[in-house]
Amino acid sequence: MGQQSFEDFELEELDPKKTKSAVEGVLQKYRMYRYLVSEDREASTTAAYSDMPRSSPTNVTSDQTASIAIHNVDAQSFRRSFVERVERAVNTLPKTERFLIQKRYMNNDAEYITDGHVYNFEFQPPCNKDTYGKIRRKAFYRLILKLDDLKILRISEIFNPE
């Protein structure tokens, strides 16, 4: 069976719980990457003595400083790219859906903010729980399509065949 794409099924066929879980997972990873204080690897400054020769079986000595620098640049570049792609995806959402995602999931304190807080205190005027749920569901469906398009996650993993 070949790889399925969005055109192969309708939105109703996406499992709402799996969709919510996948999008929340991406947004949690986004927060972690965005606010993570990168602990750059550092070269060892203390002497390490060993009876074993330092060269590998190929007689090539390792350049510890260069490999550390490459790791730090690659890791930071990957995180920065991920954050930018998620922000780009969220910025394509309609205003109300974007507001909900940013306030509830992209905020510094997102882990401590509840849905109730967002629909009672952040929305002006406040909305009820059902309306909030409909807005969030639409935002998640749109966002998962964009995340698939940007290759952040695969929609085929969320697809729920019947």
Long-range contacts (C-beta under 8 A, 24 or more apart in sequence): 3-156, 4-156, 4-159, 5-155, 5-156, 6-145, 6-148, 6-155, 9-159, 11-141, 13-159, 13-160, 13-161, 13-162, 14-141, 14-144, 14-155, 14-158, 14-159, 14-160, 15-158, 15-160, 16-137, 18-158, 18-160, 19-140, 19-141, 19-144, 19-158, 20-140, 22-144, 22-153, 22-157, 22-158, 23-140, 23-143, 23-144, 23-147, 24-105, 26-86, 26-147, 26-152, 26-153, 27-86, 27-101, 27-105, 27-106, 27-110, 29-82, 30-82, 30-83, 30-86, 30-87, 30-106, 31-105, 31-106, 31-108, 31-110, 31-111, 33-79, 33-82, 33-83, 34-79, 34-83, 35-108, 36-79, 38-72, 38-75, 38-76, 38-79, 40-68, 40-72, 41-68, 41-71, 41-72, 42-68, 43-68, 82-152, 85-150, 85-152, 86-147, 86-152, 88-150, 89-143, 89-146, 89-147, 89-150, 89-152, 90-143, 92-142, 92-146, 93-139, 93-142, 93-143, 94-142, 96-135, 97-135, 97-136, 97-138, 97-139, 97-142, 98-139, 99-123, 100-132, 100-135, 100-136, 100-139, 101-139, 101-143, 104-136
